[in-house]
Each structure stands twice: as structure tokens, then as C-alpha cells.
Amino acid sequence: MVQSIMKRVSVSVTLCLLLTSGLASAAECVVLLHGLARSSTSLNKMQDALEEDGYSTANVDYPSREHEIAELASIAIEDGLATCRAGEDIEKIHFVTHSLGGILVRQYLSTESIDELGRVVMLGPPNQGSSAVDNLDGIPGFDWINGPAGHQLGKGKASVPLALGAVEFELGVIAGNRSIDPITSAVLENPDDGRVSVADTKVEGMDDFVVVKHSHAFMMRMQRPIDLTKKFLRTGSFSGRAD
């Protein structure tokens, strides 16, 4: 009788451990930062997936078309940090970013530190700038669509990404190699995602890198990038194996 009871308890504990082993600690928060001319709703699916994994989240809506990168970095990241820190006993703060959002993280950390900083995943970041900006900057409507930050994402003298240098935090980069914009793709080095070439998403100091078969506009809503993001946040590797 006692052995039977102990066996059932052992099985219950094992099942409980299996069910919870993949979940994040409640003490971990993720700041989500959308891209240029987008909104926080573009990261809603990613946010839902991370919350299902046990993270608390701060999906920041910032005015990406109204300011230059340095000011946007301060606005967006401090908003995200404040939201995460309002939670109880937050020990780690991770970042998941799309496009410009990744450059905001690099910009902020070039002058500031985050004591609770965990891991960072960037989806489609123009880490080496984008030649699309240099080629399309003078087209009517560029300013209205992209704002001041748009001019700073090229590969010329005004490039903010190229001025930031190597990263010194734990970073995984996800690049896309499919495009739904043939006009922009025509001025990018192939392969590209319609906004940035695969080669230009890379940055010195990153810990892992992966290419997915998705476009810039939609990669953050697709299941594979979401699964890869969860793996990197958990393990520091897109393979899901801790280094």
C-alpha cells in the first residue's frame, strides 16, 4: 500500500517537472520593441507566446517616426524597463526586438547599463545599416513614412548602426531571406528580407545567428522565429542546447 502511494507521488512529481521545466521563472521579464513605422500590435503574437512560456512582458509602443534614434532609445527602453521593474522580484530583463528595435537596444547600451540584463534576440536588425535607405532616401514620401530615424539606418556617414561597434551582451540574431518587396530588394545585396540583407543583420560579438524563410514584414509573427526566440532566451542558443 505504502509503496503504491509512493509510486503515484513519484509519477506525479515527475509529470509536474516535465510540464514546468520549459517555462521561464516568474522573475524574468521580456521587453518587446517593434520596428520603424510599426506598432506594438506587430509583436502581439510573440508577446502571447512568451507569456505562455512564463515570462512577464512589456510590449512597448513608441513613436518610431517622430525622433532620432538616440531619443527613441531613451523613450522606448526606459518605458520597457519601468514596466518590467514594476513587477515583483524581477531578476532578469530580456529584450526581443524587430528591425529598428534592435538598434535602439545597441544605442542605449552604448551609454547606459542595465543591471538585470539577460539575453537579447533581434529579428531582422539592420546592424550594418541598410543600403535601401541610401538608395531610396530621396524619394518623395520617404520622410513621411520613416521620420528622422529612417535617415540614420543607412550605410553612409549618418549611419548610427555602423557607429555603434561590437555588442557586449548575449545576443542571438534572426535574419530573413524572403522578400515581398521587389523594388526594395533590387537595391539590396541578396539574399535579403525586403528591407535588409542577410549579411547586414550580423554584428560582431553576437552569440548565435540563424536564417529563416520569412520576410522582414512578417517574420516576428511566424511560428519558427517565435520558437527560435524562446529557445535562445532559455538557453543562449537557437539549437536549444545551452552552451
C-alpha positions as CSV (number, residue, x, y, z in Angstrom):
1,M,0.0,0.0,0.0
2,V,2.7,2.5,1.0
3,Q,4.8,1.5,-2.0
4,S,1.8,2.1,-4.3
5,I,1.2,5.5,-2.8
6,M,4.9,6.5,-3.1
7,K,4.9,5.3,-6.7
8,R,2.0,7.5,-7.5
9,V,3.6,10.5,-5.8
10,S,6.8,9.9,-7.7
11,V,4.9,9.8,-11.0
12,S,3.0,13.0,-10.2
13,V,6.2,14.8,-9.3
14,T,7.9,13.7,-12.5
15,L,5.0,14.8,-14.6
16,C,5.0,18.2,-12.8
17,L,8.7,18.6,-13.5
18,L,8.2,17.7,-17.2
19,L,5.4,20.2,-17.6
20,T,7.2,23.1,-16.0
21,S,10.8,22.5,-17.0
22,G,10.4,24.5,-20.2
23,L,8.8,27.5,-18.5
24,A,10.7,30.7,-17.6
25,S,11.0,31.8,-14.0
26,A,8.3,34.4,-12.9
27,A,11.2,36.6,-12.1
28,E,12.1,37.1,-15.8
29,C,10.6,39.9,-17.9
30,V,10.9,40.5,-21.7
31,V,10.8,43.9,-23.3
32,L,9.5,43.8,-26.8
33,L,10.4,46.6,-29.2
34,H,8.7,46.9,-32.6
35,G,10.3,48.3,-35.8
36,L,10.2,51.5,-37.7
37,A,6.7,52.7,-38.7
38,R,5.1,49.8,-36.9
39,S,3.3,49.5,-33.5
40,S,3.3,47.1,-30.5
41,T,0.5,45.1,-32.1
42,S,3.0,43.7,-34.6
43,L,4.6,41.8,-31.7
44,N,1.3,40.7,-30.1
45,K,1.7,37.0,-31.2
46,M,5.3,37.0,-29.9
47,Q,4.2,38.5,-26.6
48,D,1.5,35.9,-26.2
49,A,3.9,33.1,-26.8
50,L,6.4,34.4,-24.3
51,E,3.8,34.9,-21.6
52,E,2.7,31.3,-22.2
53,D,6.3,30.3,-21.5
54,G,6.1,32.0,-18.1
55,Y,7.7,35.4,-18.8
56,S,6.1,38.7,-17.8
57,T,6.3,41.2,-20.7
58,A,6.4,44.8,-21.7
59,N,5.4,45.3,-25.3
60,V,6.4,49.0,-25.8
61,D,4.6,51.3,-28.2
62,Y,7.0,54.1,-29.1
63,P,6.8,56.9,-31.6
64,S,9.3,55.5,-34.1
65,R,8.7,58.2,-36.8
66,E,9.0,61.2,-34.6
67,H,12.5,61.3,-33.2
68,E,16.1,60.3,-34.0
69,I,17.5,57.0,-32.8
70,A,19.2,58.3,-29.6
71,E,16.0,59.8,-28.3
72,L,13.9,56.9,-29.3
73,A,16.2,54.5,-27.4
74,S,15.8,56.5,-24.2
75,I,12.0,56.7,-24.6
76,A,11.3,53.1,-25.6
77,I,13.8,51.3,-23.4
78,E,13.2,53.3,-20.2
79,D,9.5,52.7,-20.7
80,G,10.1,48.9,-21.0
81,L,12.4,48.8,-18.0
82,A,10.0,50.7,-15.9
83,T,7.1,48.3,-16.8
84,C,9.3,45.3,-16.0
85,R,10.6,46.7,-12.8
86,A,7.1,47.4,-11.6
87,G,6.6,43.6,-11.3
88,E,7.6,41.9,-8.1
89,D,11.1,40.4,-7.7
90,I,12.2,40.8,-11.3
91,E,15.7,39.4,-11.5
92,K,16.3,39.3,-15.3
93,I,15.1,41.6,-18.1
94,H,15.5,40.2,-21.7
95,F,14.8,42.0,-25.0
96,V,13.1,40.8,-28.1
97,T,13.3,43.3,-31.0
98,H,12.2,43.7,-34.6
99,S,14.2,45.8,-37.1
100,L,14.9,49.3,-35.6
101,G,14.1,48.0,-32.1
102,G,17.4,46.1,-32.1
103,I,19.3,49.3,-33.0
104,L,17.6,51.0,-30.1
105,V,19.0,48.4,-27.7
106,R,22.5,48.8,-29.1
107,Q,22.2,52.6,-28.9
108,Y,21.0,52.5,-25.3
109,L,23.6,50.1,-24.1
110,S,26.4,52.1,-25.7
111,T,25.9,54.8,-23.0
112,E,23.9,53.1,-20.2
113,S,23.9,49.8,-18.3
114,I,21.1,47.5,-17.2
115,D,21.8,45.6,-14.0
116,E,19.2,43.0,-14.7
117,L,20.1,42.5,-18.4
118,G,19.5,39.0,-19.6
119,R,19.5,37.9,-23.3
120,V,18.6,39.7,-26.5
121,V,17.0,38.4,-29.6
122,M,16.9,40.6,-32.7
123,L,14.7,39.8,-35.7
124,G,15.8,41.5,-39.0
125,P,18.0,44.1,-37.4
126,P,19.9,46.5,-39.8
127,N,23.1,46.0,-37.7
128,Q,25.3,47.2,-40.6
129,G,22.8,49.6,-41.9
130,S,20.6,49.1,-45.0
131,S,21.6,50.1,-48.5
132,A,17.9,50.5,-49.2
133,V,18.0,53.7,-47.1
134,D,20.9,55.1,-49.1
135,N,19.2,54.3,-52.4
136,L,15.6,55.4,-51.6
137,D,16.3,58.3,-49.2
138,G,15.5,61.0,-51.8
139,I,12.2,59.5,-53.0
140,P,9.1,61.6,-52.2
141,G,7.4,60.3,-49.1
142,F,10.4,58.8,-47.5
143,D,10.5,61.4,-44.7
144,W,6.8,61.0,-44.0
145,I,7.0,57.2,-43.9
146,N,10.3,56.8,-42.0
147,G,10.8,60.0,-40.0
148,P,14.2,61.2,-38.6
149,A,15.3,57.7,-37.6
150,G,14.9,56.4,-41.1
151,H,17.8,58.6,-42.3
152,Q,20.1,57.1,-39.7
153,L,19.7,53.5,-40.8
154,G,21.8,53.6,-44.0
155,K,25.4,52.8,-44.6
156,G,26.7,56.3,-45.1
157,K,28.2,59.0,-42.8
158,A,24.9,59.4,-40.8
159,S,24.7,55.7,-40.1
160,V,24.0,55.0,-36.4
161,P,24.3,51.2,-36.6
162,L,27.8,51.4,-38.1
163,A,28.9,53.9,-35.4
164,L,27.9,51.6,-32.5
165,G,30.6,48.9,-32.9
166,A,30.6,45.4,-31.4
167,V,28.0,44.2,-28.9
168,E,29.0,43.2,-25.4
169,F,25.8,41.4,-24.3
170,E,24.3,38.0,-25.0
171,L,22.8,38.2,-28.5
172,G,21.0,36.0,-31.0
173,V,20.2,37.4,-34.5
174,I,17.4,36.0,-36.7
175,A,17.6,37.1,-40.4
176,G,15.0,36.5,-43.1
177,N,15.8,35.6,-46.7
178,R,12.4,36.1,-48.4
179,S,11.0,39.3,-49.8
180,I,7.6,40.6,-50.7
181,D,9.0,44.0,-52.0
182,P,10.8,43.6,-55.3
183,I,11.6,47.3,-55.6
184,T,13.5,47.5,-52.3
185,S,15.1,44.1,-52.8
186,A,16.5,45.3,-56.1
187,V,18.9,47.6,-54.2
188,L,19.9,45.1,-51.5
189,E,22.6,42.5,-51.5
190,N,21.0,39.1,-51.9
191,P,19.7,37.2,-50.0
192,D,17.5,39.8,-48.2
193,D,14.2,40.1,-46.4
194,G,12.9,43.1,-48.4
195,R,14.4,45.7,-46.0
196,V,17.9,44.5,-45.0
197,S,20.3,41.9,-46.5
198,V,21.1,38.8,-44.5
199,A,24.8,39.9,-44.3
200,D,23.8,43.3,-42.8
201,T,21.9,41.8,-39.9
202,K,25.1,40.4,-38.4
203,V,27.2,42.2,-35.8
204,E,30.5,41.5,-34.1
205,G,30.0,39.9,-30.7
206,M,26.7,38.1,-31.4
207,D,26.5,34.6,-29.8
208,D,24.3,32.9,-32.4
209,F,22.8,33.5,-35.8
210,V,20.1,31.8,-37.9
211,V,18.3,32.5,-41.2
212,V,14.6,31.8,-41.7
213,K,12.5,31.7,-44.8
214,H,10.4,34.7,-44.0
215,S,10.1,38.4,-45.0
216,H,11.0,41.4,-42.9
217,A,7.4,42.5,-42.5
218,F,6.0,39.3,-41.1
219,M,8.9,37.2,-39.6
220,M,8.0,38.2,-36.0
221,R,4.5,36.7,-36.4
222,M,5.7,33.3,-37.8
223,Q,6.0,30.2,-35.6
224,R,9.6,29.3,-36.4
225,P,11.1,32.7,-35.4
226,I,8.9,32.6,-32.3
227,D,10.1,29.1,-31.4
228,L,13.7,30.1,-32.0
229,T,13.3,33.2,-29.9
230,K,12.0,31.1,-27.0
231,K,15.0,28.7,-27.3
232,F,17.5,31.5,-27.2
233,L,16.0,33.2,-24.2
234,R,16.0,29.9,-22.4
235,T,19.4,28.5,-23.4
236,G,21.5,31.2,-25.2
237,S,21.4,29.1,-28.4
238,F,19.0,28.7,-31.3
239,S,19.6,25.0,-31.2
240,G,18.0,24.9,-27.7
241,R,21.2,23.4,-26.2
242,A,22.9,25.6,-23.5
243,D,26.5,26.3,-24.2
